[in-house]
Amino acid sequence: MKRRSGFTVMRKLIGLVKPLTGYMILAIIMGLAGHLCAAWIPLCGSFAILTALGFEVQVGLTALFVSAAVMAVLRAGLRYGEQACNHFIAFKRLTLIRDKVFRALRRLCPAKLEGKDKGNLISVITSDIELLEVFYAHTISPAAIAFLFSALFCVLIGQYHWGLGLLALGAYLTVGILVPLVTSHISGADGMHFRTKSGELSSFVLDSLRGLPEIQQYGQGEKRMAEMNARSDALAKEEARMKRTAGRNVACTNTVILVFDLAMLFLSAALCRSGAVGFDGVLIPTVALMSSFGPVVALANLVSTLQNTFAAGNRVLDILEEKPAAETVEGRSEIAFSGAAAEHVGFAYGEERILDDVSVEVPEHQIVGIVGRSGSGKSTLLKLFMRFWEAQQGSVRISGRAVGQINTANLRNMESFLTQETHLFHDSIRNNLRIAKLDATDDEIMAACKKASVHGFIMALPKGYDTPVGELGDTLSGGERQRLGLARAFLHNAPFLLLDEPTSNLDSLNEAVILRALREEGQDRTVVLVSHRASTMRIADTVYSVDHGRIS
């Protein structure tokens, strides 16, 4: 995970608000006007006291009381308008961020998401993005309002004496900037640590739910529950510690405010005694300072919350800024499939060498078999044909063109890839199959299922093709899921079929039916077939053996 400073995270998050700049400016204007209305009410009282004491005040008592009442009403309306704008910005922005995150996940998938903690990803997509609402609704405009409001009040107080204006400036800077910076430094990486632990707990819960049958079978329920409780308790203690820190920060902020209020009173009184200001120079600056900390206090109180928010923002930015293993290609001329080849290909996952100088020729309308031990690189070679990863040495070609020079959409349309694990969504069988071809007719779906030897099984179900398969296809056996995956590949109707262990979960009868279908498909399509089974390799026109990343 990339560590960014709070300022960097804030700058990048603010950059995402550019399309909504107009609403942000409106929120700042209404927020500033609302705080000025609120500050005017105690100042009206001060001017009324001066009038009662015989000082010359340009506004009469009646006008002062009327203006105070008007300002109170305006304050309510302006506050509502400011919050409405801020929350519109926040929720609109969250929608756009979610869209960006899902687009980023599509770019990163599958290479950069292999082995990723799915629970952590779910935590980022849900709670982390939701936390950004605090930043967009309660941070950007309050910061701008605090700056503008404080500047105006420094000028107002400074009109009575420059020393009072400097004291006010020091008070605002201390409460709005210095105290938050100190408390942020003390809090350190607590927010990031909390968000990380929260994501890990989500992963643990998700893992436990998926593994319930195994947990029950081996009597590990109590142990698993105890560990879940321990993780929850540790997270609760972490959150309690952060809240205690936030409470201390608030107490520190209020103490600093009280000190500056007393300092303003004593300094203005000293200036009054020396004749530098009159009684009004004591009353107005002191009341003005006491009533003007609202914007900077709101900013200071956000620090403890922002620790969590910036940590969430950091995790979201990690996804948005992650570079895919293979960039999407667009704008090239479309090509038709006429064979494929891997030429002197080398590839490694980090330090682990998987393929070394591998060359495979895949002629059009041929079935090419690839055999080898687990971990020898067979599945990796298929992924390089799909361009999930880029070959680090050599080249992978389709129709004589390097796969990196083919439009990604064009490449995907030419290929169907069946992996060892077929993922089924919590939906009907029909809709799970239609993912391969959204406009497929019922006849096309049935034809694909017959080729995959699964049509009879589906028709025997109570709702046929409308039968729901349950989450992750848990209501089906491994062989049934595999045959549905093969039916998807047939339905996609691509000229180049890449099949990774397509019969590993099938009995000999179903294997024979599917191999016959593949043999027939091989007359019109090109097939690369990876399998451990010698019986499966019998239909191949050419067989390559991979051993320790090399072809023999």
Protein Blocks (a to p, Z undefined) as FASTA:
>chain_A
ZZddfklmmmmmmmmmmmmmmmmmmmmmmmmmmmmmmmmmmmmmmmmmmmmnopacfbdf
klmmmmmmmmmmmmmmmmmmmmmmmmmmmmmmmmmmmmmmmmmmmmmpmklmgopafklm
mmmmmmmmmmmmmmmmmmmmmmmmmmmmmmmmmmmmmmmomklmmmmmmmmmmmmmmmmm
mmmmmnmmmmmmmmmmmmmmmmmmmmmmmmmmmmmmnopmmmmmmmmmmmmmmmmmmmmm
mmmmmmmmmmmmmmmmmmmmmmmmmmmmmmmmnopacfklmmmmmmmmmmmmmmmmmmmm
mmmmmmmmmmmmmmmmmmmmpccfbdcdehiacdddebdadehiacdehjacfbghiacd
ddehiacddeddehilmmmmmmmmnomaccfbhcddeehiafklgcfklmmmmpccddfb
dcdddddfklmmmmmomkbcfklmmmmmmmnopmmmmmmpmnlmmlcebjhhlmpcfklm
mmmmmmmmmmnopabdcdehkllmpcfklmmmmmmmmmmmmmmmccddddfblklmmmpm
bdcddeehiaZZ
